Amino acid sequence: MNPFFRRLLDSIVVTALAAIGAQLVAQAAEPKSIVSLLREGGYVIVMRHGGTNRDMADTDPLNLDDPGNVARQRQLSERGRESAREVGAAFKALRIPVGEVFSSKFNRAVETARLVSGKDATATADITEGGLVVTTIENERRAAALRRFAGTAPVPGANTLVVTHKPNILDAFGKDWFEVREGEASVFRPDGNGRFELVERVQADRWVELAKKSGT
């Protein structure tokens, strides 16, 4: 073969192989989607409770263990309940496994947790909104408790769901969550040593969009 054409052919082959190699590297470096990550388990989903009735208020926040107290709380709106059910259906369709479920003691958080996970939540004061009816020290303790939840590894093969309130989320994770919306989820990856990193924040309606895109 003519030396010129041999060099030209070698150049084309080298260029083609380099392009293929670059494409493979790019594909390998492409991060997994949030759905792919959650399907593997090992994440903590911290969610603000679903949408509520804006004309209702918590009129007796000191007696949340009284069964009759539910009627004296701000409740999920019908749309808030529907949205929580939709998120739960999307989790199921996307095959996102939920293991342990924790919630605030307020019914709007308990109900959100149940509608999303299909399970009864463990309700705890550690992630219950305190506001002005508890001391600054107690609010700080609850913020630290929420950070511990985010830094605790879930049961193997599943994700932990934690449903709480805007003040708790803001106190625990900082000013970037000032605009956290009702139903919004923050997905954290625990490092096994009590620390964690934010993976992604997901609005409630996006779970439904992801389920539709997956063809399920």
matplotlib code that plots the C-alpha trace (Angstrom):
import matplotlib.pyplot as plt

x = [0.0, 1.2, 2.9, 0.7, -2.5, -1.1, -0.5, -4.0, -5.6, -3.7, -4.8, -8.4, -8.3, -6.6, -9.1, -12.0, -10.7, -10.1, -13.7, -15.0, -12.9, -14.0, -17.6, -17.2, -15.5, -18.3, -20.9, -19.0, -18.8, -22.4, -24.1, -26.9, -30.4, -32.0, -34.4, -31.5, -29.8, -32.9, -33.7, -30.4, -31.4, -29.1, -30.6, -32.6, -35.5, -36.4, -39.7, -41.8, -45.4, -47.8, -50.0, -52.3, -55.4, -54.1, -57.2, -56.4, -54.0, -52.5, -54.4, -53.2, -49.6, -48.6, -50.9, -50.2, -50.5, -54.2, -56.2, -58.7, -55.9, -56.0, -59.1, -57.1, -54.3, -53.7, -54.6, -53.6, -55.8, -57.6, -55.0, -52.3, -53.6, -54.0, -50.4, -49.1, -50.9, -49.5, -46.0, -46.6, -47.9, -44.8, -42.5, -44.2, -44.1, -40.4, -39.6, -38.1, -38.0, -38.9, -37.8, -38.2, -40.6, -40.5, -42.7, -43.5, -46.3, -48.5, -51.2, -50.3, -46.8, -48.2, -50.7, -48.2, -45.8, -48.5, -49.9, -46.4, -45.0, -48.1, -46.9, -47.6, -44.8, -43.0, -44.0, -41.4, -41.0, -37.4, -38.7, -41.9, -42.2, -41.5, -41.7, -42.4, -43.9, -40.6, -37.3, -34.5, -32.5, -35.2, -35.5, -31.7, -31.9, -34.6, -32.5, -29.5, -31.9, -33.0, -29.3, -28.8, -31.6, -30.0, -26.7, -28.0, -27.7, -31.1, -31.8, -30.0, -31.6, -34.1, -34.4, -35.6, -38.4, -38.6, -41.5, -41.2, -41.7, -40.1, -38.7, -37.0, -35.6, -34.4, -32.8, -31.1, -29.8, -29.5, -30.7, -30.7, -33.9, -35.7, -38.1, -38.6, -42.1, -44.8, -44.2, -40.6, -38.1, -34.4, -32.5, -29.4, -26.6, -25.3, -21.6, -21.8, -20.1, -23.0, -22.4, -24.3, -24.4, -27.3, -27.9, -30.9, -34.0, -37.2, -40.6, -43.7, -45.0, -41.6, -41.9, -45.1, -43.2, -40.4, -42.9, -44.5, -41.2, -40.2, -43.2, -44.8]
y = [0.0, 3.5, 4.9, 8.1, 6.0, 3.8, 6.8, 8.2, 4.9, 4.7, 8.2, 7.5, 4.3, 6.1, 9.0, 6.5, 4.5, 7.7, 8.9, 5.5, 5.6, 9.1, 8.1, 5.0, 7.2, 9.7, 7.0, 5.5, 8.9, 9.8, 9.9, 7.5, 9.0, 9.5, 6.6, 4.2, 5.3, 4.9, 1.4, 0.2, 1.5, 3.1, 6.7, 8.8, 10.7, 13.7, 15.0, 18.0, 17.0, 17.4, 20.3, 21.7, 23.8, 27.3, 28.4, 26.0, 26.4, 24.3, 25.5, 23.0, 22.0, 21.0, 18.0, 16.0, 12.6, 13.3, 11.4, 14.3, 16.7, 15.9, 18.0, 21.0, 20.8, 22.1, 19.2, 18.0, 19.4, 17.1, 18.0, 17.3, 13.8, 13.2, 14.3, 12.1, 9.1, 10.0, 10.0, 6.7, 5.2, 6.6, 5.0, 1.7, 2.0, 3.1, 0.2, 2.5, 0.4, 2.1, 0.5, 2.3, 5.3, 8.1, 11.1, 14.1, 13.7, 16.2, 14.3, 16.0, 14.4, 11.1, 11.0, 12.0, 9.3, 6.6, 7.7, 7.8, 4.6, 2.5, 1.9, 3.2, 5.7, 5.8, 9.2, 10.9, 14.3, 14.4, 15.6, 17.3, 21.0, 22.9, 26.5, 28.9, 26.4, 24.7, 26.2, 27.3, 24.4, 21.9, 23.2, 22.9, 19.3, 18.5, 19.9, 17.8, 14.7, 15.3, 15.5, 12.1, 10.6, 11.9, 10.4, 7.0, 4.1, 2.5, -1.2, -3.0, -2.8, 0.0, 3.7, 5.5, 7.9, 10.8, 13.2, 16.5, 20.3, 23.3, 24.8, 21.5, 21.1, 24.7, 24.4, 21.1, 21.8, 25.6, 28.6, 26.8, 25.1, 28.4, 27.9, 24.2, 23.4, 21.2, 17.6, 18.3, 15.6, 16.0, 12.8, 12.3, 9.7, 8.7, 7.9, 5.3, 7.5, 9.7, 12.2, 12.7, 14.5, 15.9, 14.0, 15.8, 17.7, 16.4, 18.1, 16.0, 16.3, 15.2, 11.7, 11.4, 12.7, 10.2, 7.3, 8.4, 8.7, 5.2, 3.8, 2.3]
z = [0.0, -0.8, 2.3, 2.1, 2.2, 4.9, 7.1, 6.3, 7.2, 10.4, 11.3, 10.6, 12.8, 15.6, 15.5, 15.4, 18.4, 20.3, 19.7, 20.8, 23.9, 24.8, 24.4, 26.7, 29.3, 29.1, 29.5, 32.5, 34.1, 33.6, 37.0, 37.8, 37.9, 41.2, 40.5, 39.8, 43.0, 45.1, 43.6, 45.1, 48.6, 51.1, 51.1, 53.5, 52.0, 54.2, 53.1, 54.2, 54.8, 51.9, 51.1, 53.8, 54.4, 54.7, 56.7, 59.6, 62.5, 65.3, 68.3, 70.9, 69.9, 73.5, 73.7, 70.5, 72.3, 73.0, 70.4, 70.2, 69.3, 65.6, 65.2, 66.6, 64.0, 60.5, 58.2, 54.8, 52.1, 49.7, 47.1, 49.6, 50.2, 46.5, 45.9, 48.6, 47.1, 43.7, 45.2, 46.8, 43.5, 41.7, 44.3, 43.7, 40.0, 40.0, 42.3, 45.0, 48.2, 51.5, 54.7, 58.0, 58.1, 60.7, 61.0, 63.2, 65.7, 63.8, 61.8, 58.5, 58.7, 59.9, 57.1, 54.5, 55.6, 55.5, 52.1, 50.5, 52.0, 52.5, 56.1, 59.5, 60.6, 63.8, 65.1, 67.3, 68.9, 67.6, 64.2, 65.4, 64.8, 68.0, 67.1, 69.9, 72.3, 73.1, 74.1, 71.8, 73.3, 72.4, 68.8, 68.5, 69.8, 67.3, 64.5, 65.6, 65.7, 62.1, 61.0, 62.8, 60.8, 57.6, 58.6, 59.7, 57.2, 56.3, 56.5, 53.7, 50.3, 51.3, 51.9, 55.0, 54.8, 57.2, 57.1, 59.0, 58.8, 57.2, 60.5, 61.3, 57.8, 57.8, 61.3, 60.4, 56.9, 56.6, 54.6, 51.3, 52.4, 53.1, 50.2, 50.8, 49.5, 50.9, 49.7, 48.6, 49.3, 50.0, 49.3, 51.4, 51.2, 54.7, 54.8, 57.5, 60.1, 61.0, 58.2, 55.0, 51.7, 49.7, 46.4, 45.0, 46.0, 44.3, 44.2, 44.7, 41.1, 39.7, 41.1, 39.0, 35.9, 36.5, 36.7, 33.5, 31.7, 32.8, 31.0, 34.1]

ax = plt.figure().add_subplot(projection="3d")
ax.plot(x, y, z, "-o")
ax.set_aspect("equal")
plt.show()
